Amino acid sequence: MTGKCLGPEPGSPRSGGHVVEASCDGSLGQLWSLRDDGNGYVFQTIASRLCLDVMGSSRANGAKLITWKCTGASNQTWRYGSPIAP
């Protein structure tokens, strides 16, 4: 764990703006709601109500994360599992 927060890149447009890891500052842009959609979890920003989205539905390692209108698509559905030791 890094002790950082996830939020929109400063100066990014609301929809389509890049999401970055940054120092936690308590801003609404770093607050997310989490809901179970039956296939996984959806992260939605408190400030803009946009969802955490993998840009272009990419499956590549290092794919860019953005905020986008919530669509229910698979690139907005997240799962978690136990960490794998290196």
C-alpha positions as CSV (number, residue, x, y, z in Angstrom):
1,M,0.0,0.0,0.0
2,T,1.3,3.4,-1.0
3,G,-0.7,5.6,1.4
4,K,-1.8,7.6,-1.7
5,C,-5.3,8.3,-3.1
6,L,-6.9,7.8,-6.5
7,G,-8.4,10.9,-8.1
8,P,-8.6,12.9,-11.3
9,E,-5.4,14.4,-12.7
10,P,-5.3,18.1,-11.9
11,G,-6.6,20.1,-14.9
12,S,-8.2,17.0,-16.5
13,P,-11.7,17.4,-18.1
14,R,-14.4,15.9,-16.0
15,S,-15.4,13.1,-18.4
16,G,-12.4,11.4,-20.0
17,G,-9.9,12.9,-17.5
18,H,-7.0,10.7,-16.5
19,V,-7.1,9.2,-13.0
20,V,-3.8,9.3,-11.1
21,E,-2.4,8.2,-7.7
22,A,-1.6,11.3,-5.7
23,S,-1.1,12.5,-2.1
24,C,-4.4,12.4,-0.2
25,D,-5.9,15.9,0.2
26,G,-9.4,15.1,1.3
27,S,-11.0,16.6,-1.8
28,L,-14.2,15.3,-3.2
29,G,-12.4,14.2,-6.3
30,Q,-10.6,11.6,-4.2
31,L,-13.8,10.2,-2.7
32,W,-15.4,7.2,-4.4
33,S,-18.5,5.2,-3.8
34,L,-18.2,1.4,-4.3
35,R,-21.2,-0.7,-5.4
36,D,-21.6,-4.3,-6.2
37,D,-23.1,-4.7,-9.7
38,G,-23.4,-8.5,-9.5
39,N,-20.3,-9.1,-11.7
40,G,-17.8,-7.1,-9.7
41,Y,-17.6,-3.6,-8.3
42,V,-18.1,-0.2,-9.7
43,F,-16.2,2.8,-8.4
44,Q,-18.0,6.1,-8.8
45,T,-16.6,9.5,-7.9
46,I,-18.6,11.5,-5.2
47,A,-17.8,14.8,-6.9
48,S,-18.8,14.1,-10.5
49,R,-20.7,10.8,-10.3
50,L,-18.5,9.5,-13.1
51,C,-17.1,5.9,-13.0
52,L,-13.6,4.6,-13.0
53,D,-13.0,3.3,-16.5
54,V,-10.1,1.6,-18.4
55,M,-9.6,3.9,-21.5
56,G,-10.6,2.2,-24.7
57,S,-11.5,-1.0,-22.9
58,S,-7.8,-1.9,-23.0
59,R,-6.7,-5.2,-21.4
60,A,-3.0,-4.3,-21.6
61,N,-0.8,-3.9,-18.5
62,G,-0.4,-0.2,-17.7
63,A,-3.6,0.8,-19.5
64,K,-4.7,4.3,-18.6
65,L,-7.5,4.9,-16.2
66,I,-10.1,7.7,-16.8
67,T,-13.4,8.9,-15.4
68,W,-16.3,8.3,-17.8
69,K,-20.1,8.3,-17.8
70,C,-21.2,5.1,-16.0
71,T,-22.3,2.6,-18.7
72,G,-22.1,-0.8,-16.9
73,A,-19.5,-2.0,-19.4
74,S,-16.9,-4.5,-18.4
75,N,-14.1,-1.9,-18.5
76,Q,-15.9,-0.2,-15.5
77,T,-16.3,-3.4,-13.5
78,W,-13.5,-4.3,-11.0
79,R,-12.7,-7.4,-8.9
80,Y,-10.2,-8.0,-6.2
81,G,-8.4,-11.0,-5.0
82,S,-5.7,-12.0,-2.6
83,P,-2.3,-10.5,-3.3
84,I,0.2,-12.8,-4.9
85,A,3.6,-12.9,-3.3
86,P,6.5,-12.1,-5.6
